């Protein structure tokens, strides 16, 4: 069995690039069994049916080099695909890589290896591991501040955050508590951490390590930050709301959406927020200035991930049980097309310079055809 990265770049250009991925998973959204993440108790994190941890940070693109990086958990590797040539390269890392992040300015890729308690550092020029950083117990997900060239790694079982200096690859730790989710306000160098069952989010000053807790309610999954408005949005899976948190005043507002919102994406140009609703197979379009949903679109079976191409005003939704990716025109708020995308796409990445979008999927041993010709309509 193999899995693949499928390029669903636009409704006029469908292209597929074959990569390898884990054999044991059906869906990372199985964490929502009765709206409850069922594997890890108080340190719950997204899991597939075999109990293996997975995360939406499984795939990323370096926009400077136009290379796609995806974790290959089963083979303890990262698969690198050149967007222009379609050629792939396998980079061996430690055991069970599940998440990665890119620092484009340094051409570095940081890979979370959950079963090895380590982070691999890949030199993007040569696509080789140049350092291995030892971390805490079961690192889970990762985020990079592209302004400071700092990388942050969260843990499922450890109450720390690993901080990596991208220039030197020196690592230090902060005591922040375990976390399932992390986003960064790059302007203020502030981190936002969530743990699914914890009713508090943690706001961390990345410069000083000071931690502030804010009560938002439990069962948060999916975050995105609006830098211009200094506002954090959180998907509240159990109440069918998106929470809006003002970073400066800490005031919270609720925006009703569909059933089990589990992922968010934000277009800073149009100021539209998009929430995929796993439970009712929809995408909520939110006017952030008005703080309300203005449209609800039907997408595929159990949408799991969403991403925006801000320049082209396109929204891409990965339907994890529909084996498809839905493309939405953000200017008209209409579905353009839904494409087959292998088995169980669960994470997305976009290169806005090339207008290419890739989905990390679980799949069978079927090869995916590369097709660079326009799709007729």
N, C-alpha and C positions, 0 to 999 in steps of 0.2 A: 504494500500500500504506500502511496505517496500523497503528497499534497502539493499545492501549486500556488504561485502568485499569478493572478489574472489581471491584466490591464484592461480596465473598462473606461478608458480615458475620455471618451465622449460618445454621444449617440451617433456620431459620424465616423468614428474610428475605434474599432474594437481589436484589441491585440492581446495575446496571451503569452506569458512567459512561464515555463515550467520550473518550479522549484520543489524541494522536498520538505516535508513537515512531519509532525508526529502521527503515529498510526492509531493512537488509542482514544482520540477525542471525538465526540459528536458535536458538542456545543458548549462554549464557555458560559453561555447564559443560563445553563442549568443551575447556576447559583440561585436563580429565582424560583426555587421549589417552594410553593406557598409563600412567595415573596420573602424568601429567607435563604441566605447562603448557608449551605448545609454541610460543608466539609470541616471547617476549622474552628467551630465554636466561637469564642469571643474574639479570636483573631481571624475571622472569616475572610477568605479571599476567593476570587473567581476560580472555579474548578470545572474540569470536564468529568464525564461519567466514570472515568477510571481513578479519579482523585488527584489527577495531575494539575498543577497550577498553570493557568494561562492568563494573559493580559493583552489589552488592546495596544500596548506598546511593542507588539511582536514584529512590527514592520516599520521602516522609516526610509526616507530618501535624503541623500545629500544633494541639495539644489545646486551646489557649486560644481560637483563632478557628474551629476546625473546618474548616480549609482543607487540601486535599490538594495537595502539590506533586510533580510528576514531570518528569524531564528528557525533552526532545524533541531528541535528538541530531541527527537529520536536518535539522530546521528551526532549529537553534541557538536553542532557546527552552525555557522552563519552562512547563508547563501547570498552571494553578491551578484547582482545582475546589472550589466551596463545597458542603460536605456537605449543608446544609439545602435549598438551592435547586437544586442540581445544575448550576448555571451554571458555565461555564468561561471562563478568560481566558488568553491567551497572552502571556508576558513574554519579549521578545527579550533574549538574553544573547550572550556571545561564542561562538566556534566550538567545537562538539562538547562540549556539557555532558554529563557522565556520572554525576555524583554531587552530592548536596546534603545539607545539615543545617540544622536549625531551632533558633533560640534563642527559645522561647516568651515569656519574660519581656520581651524586647526587640522581639518581633514582627519578627524578621529571618530571612531565608533566605540561606544561603551556597551558591553553585553553583560546582562545579569544571568549568572549561572546558579539556579536555585539549589540544586542538590550538591554543589561543590562549595557553596558559601563564598562565592568569588565573583569578581567582575573582570572580564577580559577587555583589554584595550587593543583595538585594531587600527593600524596605520592604513588610512584609506588610499594612500598613493600606491602602496605595494600590496594591500589587502593581506596583511599578515599580523598576527598577534605580537605586540611589542612589549606588553606587560600584563601581569595578572595580579590583581589587587585582592587581598583576603578581606572578607567582610564578616558580618554577624551571621546569625542563624536564619537560613532560608530567605535570601534577598528576593523581593517580589517585583517591584516595578521601579521605574527610573524616569528622571526628567533632567533636561539640560538648560542652563541659562546661557543663551548665546551672546549675551552682552558681557558677562563676567567670565565666560568659559569655565563655569563651575558645573559639576554634575552631582546629582543627588539620588541616592539609592535607598528605597524603603525596605522594610522587613516584615515578614509575616509573624515570626515568633520572637523577634528581638525588639527591644524598646529603644532603638537607636536609628539614626540616619547617617549613612556614610556620605561624606562630602569629598569630592575628588577635584583637585586643581588640574584642569585640562592642559595647562602648559607644562607642569612638572610631573603629573600623574601621582602626586603625593596625596595621601588620603588621611582624613581625620573623621571624628565622629561627633554627633550631637545627640543628646538625650531628648528625644521628642516623642517616644512611644511608637508602637508598631503602626503601620499604615498600609491601606490598600490603594489609596489614590493620592496623587500629588500633582499640583499645578503651580506655576511660578508667575508672580508679577515681576517681570524683568526690570521694570522701571524703578521699583522700590527695593528690589532684591528681597522679596517676601515670598515665603512658601506657604501653601495651603495643603494641609494633610487631612485625610479622612480615613476612618475605620468603620466598616459597615455597621456594626452593632453599637458603636459609640455614638451617643446623641450629640457629642461635641465635635466640631472641627477644631483643628489646631492651626493657629496663624503664627508662623515662625519667622523672626527676623534672622535672615540668613547670615548677616554680618556679626550679630552678637549671640545668636542662639536662643534669645528670649522667646518663650512660648506663651501664647495667649489662647485660651479656650473660649469658644463661642457656641452656645447651645442652639442647635438647628434641628434636632430630632434624629433618630436613628434611621438606618436603611438608606443611606446616601450612596448612590453609585453613578459616577459620571460627573465631571466638573469641567468648566471652561471659564476663562478669565477675559473680561473686557478691559483692556489696558486704558483706553481713552476715558471711560467712565469710572475706572477703578472699582469695578463691580464683578463679584464672583457669582457664577450660576452653578447650582447643584441640582442633580436629578434625584428626587425623593421617590424611591420605588414603591413604598407602601402607601403613600397618600395621593399619588397621581398628580404631583405638583413639581414645578421647578421653583427652587428657592433663589431669590435674588438677595445677595448680601453686599451692602455698601462697605467697602474696605475702610473708609475713613470714619463713618459714623457707627458701623456695625449694625445698622438697621436692616431688618429682614422683611421681604415681601414675598408673597406666594403667587405663582402664576399657574392656574389649573391647566393640565395637559391631558394626554391619554393615559391608558392603564399600563403601569410598570415602565415609566421612563427610565432608560438605562444608559443613554449616551447623549452627549451634547456637542454641538459645533456652532461656531459664531463667525459671521462675516462682518468684519469691522467697517467695510465700505458701505454696505447697505444697512448695517446695524440690525440685522436679523439673526435671531437665535433659532436653532433647530434642535428639537428633541425627538429621538426615536422612542416609540412606545412599544415595547416588546409584547405586552399583553394583548393589545388590540390591533397590531399590525399597521400602525400609522406613523406619520411624521407630523409633528406639530410645528407650525411656523409662527414664531413669536416676534412681535414688534417690541423691541426692548425699550424704546422711548415711551410707548404707551403701556408697557408692562402687561401685555395680554397676548394671547394666541389669536392670530387673525385667520388661520387656515389650518385644516387638518386633512392631510392627504393619505389615501391608502397606498401602502407600498407592498412589500412581499411578506412572506411568512416569517414572523418573529424577527423583526429588524434588531440588529445587535450593535451596529456601529454606524457612524455618520461623519462625513468630512466635507468641507467646502473648498471649492476652487474660487477664491475671492475675486480674481480678475475676470473670470468668465461668468461669474455668478451662477455656478452650477453646484448642486448638492448631490452627493453620492451616499446611498444607504446600503449597507450590507445586510441582507436578509439571511440569517444564519440557518434557518430551517427551510427557506425557499430556494437555497442554492443559487442565489442571484444577487445582483446589484441593481438598484433602482436609481435612475438619473432624473433629477428634478431641475427645471428651469426656475431659478430664483427670481427672475424679473416678472414672471407670470404666475408663479406658484402653481405650476402644473407638472405632472409626471410626463417626461419625454419618452422614456423607454425603460424597460426592465430587461436586463441581460442575464443569461445563465453564466454562472461564475464558479463552476466546480462545486464541490461539496462543502457546505458549511463555512462560508466566508464570515470572519469574525473581527477583522481589523483592516483598516484602510490607511493608505498614504497617498499624497498627491504631490506632484512636481508642477508648480504653477508656471514654470518657465517653458515646459514642454507640453503642458496640458495633459499629462499622463497620470492616470490613477491606478493604483495597484491594490489588490485585495489578498490578504493572507487567508488561506483556507485549509480546511481538513478535507481529504479526499481519497478516492480509490486510486488504483494503479493505472488510471487513464492518463495518456499524454494530452497536453493542451496545445492546440494548433496556434502558431503565430500567424496572424492575419493583419497586415498593414493596409489593406484596401478599405476604402470607405464602405460602411454598411448602408445599403440602399433602403429607402423607406417608401 
